[in-house]
Amino acid sequence: QVQLVESGGGLVQPGGSLKLSCAASGSIQSIYLMEWYRQAPGKSRELVSKITSSDLTTYAESVKGRFTISRDSVKKSVYLQMNNLKPEDTAAYSCHMSGRQFDWNNFDSWGQGTQVTVSS
């Protein structure tokens, strides 16, 4: 079993910054893809950003220029630096990873989510 644990959410004023972290644990041989999703109340879940094992990154248009995704392959972790936060960034943020375990089985795991609230 591969488990993901997120941290770093909280309450921040508009224009502020937060950094989310997500660490994977378990029998992991390699991680192909790391992603951050978010879901606001009454809205569908949306992909915020993703990073591949080759460090290729993509961002939702709404966060380009404000959010930066990064990873640490040794720590099996992915991060989301969020700057110039806006009230519309308020949501539950979840990380997702897919890869392969040492038993050669693929895994596809989700974190429990961390709340980000942007409000004055």
C-alpha positions in Angstrom: 0.0 0.0 0.0 1.2 3.5 -0.9 0.0 6.2 1.4 0.1 10.0 0.8 0.1 12.5 3.6 -0.4 16.2 2.9 0.4 19.2 5.0 0.6 23.0 4.7 -2.9 24.1 4.3 -4.5 26.9 6.4 -6.1 30.3 6.5 -4.3 33.1 4.6 -5.2 36.6 3.6 -5.6 37.6 -0.1 -2.1 38.2 -1.6 -0.5 35.8 0.9 1.4 32.6 0.3 1.2 29.0 1.4 3.3 25.9 0.6 1.6 22.5 0.4 3.6 19.3 0.8 2.7 15.7 0.1 4.9 12.8 1.1 4.5 9.2 -0.1 5.3 6.2 2.0 5.4 2.5 1.2 7.1 0.1 -1.1 7.8 2.5 -4.0 10.1 1.7 -6.9 9.3 4.7 -9.0 6.8 7.6 -9.2 5.7 8.5 -12.7 3.4 11.4 -12.0 2.6 13.7 -9.2 -0.4 16.0 -9.2 -2.3 18.5 -7.2 -6.1 18.8 -7.4 -8.5 21.0 -5.7 -12.2 21.0 -5.1 -14.2 24.0 -3.9 -17.7 23.6 -2.3 -20.3 23.0 -5.0 -17.7 22.7 -7.8 -16.1 19.8 -9.6 -12.6 18.7 -8.7 -10.0 20.4 -11.0 -6.4 19.6 -11.8 -4.2 22.4 -10.5 -0.8 21.3 -11.5 1.2 18.2 -12.4 4.9 17.2 -12.7 6.3 14.1 -14.3 9.4 12.1 -13.5 11.1 14.1 -16.2 10.2 17.3 -14.4 7.7 18.4 -17.1 5.1 20.6 -15.5 1.6 21.8 -16.4 -0.6 24.3 -14.7 -4.3 25.3 -14.8 -4.7 28.7 -16.5 -6.1 30.1 -13.3 -2.9 29.5 -11.3 -0.2 30.1 -14.0 2.4 32.6 -12.8 1.3 32.2 -9.1 1.7 28.6 -8.3 4.9 26.5 -8.6 5.0 22.7 -8.4 8.2 20.9 -7.5 9.3 17.4 -6.4 12.0 15.7 -4.4 12.4 12.1 -5.7 14.6 11.1 -2.7 11.9 12.2 -0.2 9.1 10.9 -2.5 7.5 14.2 -2.1 5.7 16.9 -4.2 5.2 20.5 -3.2 3.0 23.3 -4.3 4.2 26.8 -3.7 1.2 29.1 -3.9 1.8 32.9 -4.1 -0.6 35.8 -4.5 -3.5 33.8 -3.3 -7.0 34.8 -4.2 -10.3 34.0 -2.5 -11.2 31.9 -5.5 -8.3 29.6 -4.6 -10.2 28.5 -1.5 -10.7 24.8 -1.8 -9.7 21.4 -0.4 -6.3 20.5 -2.1 -5.4 16.8 -2.7 -2.3 15.2 -4.0 -2.3 12.2 -6.4 0.6 10.0 -7.4 1.0 7.1 -9.7 3.9 4.8 -10.1 5.3 1.4 -9.5 5.9 -0.6 -6.4 8.8 -3.0 -5.8 6.5 -6.0 -6.5 6.1 -4.5 -10.0 2.5 -3.7 -9.3 1.4 -0.2 -10.3 -0.1 2.1 -7.7 -2.5 5.0 -7.9 -2.9 6.9 -4.6 -4.6 9.9 -3.2 -3.9 12.0 -0.1 -6.6 12.8 2.4 -6.7 16.5 1.4 -5.8 19.7 3.1 -8.0 22.8 3.3 -6.8 26.2 1.9 -8.9 29.2 2.8 -8.1 32.6 1.4 -10.0 35.3 3.2 -9.5 38.7 4.9 
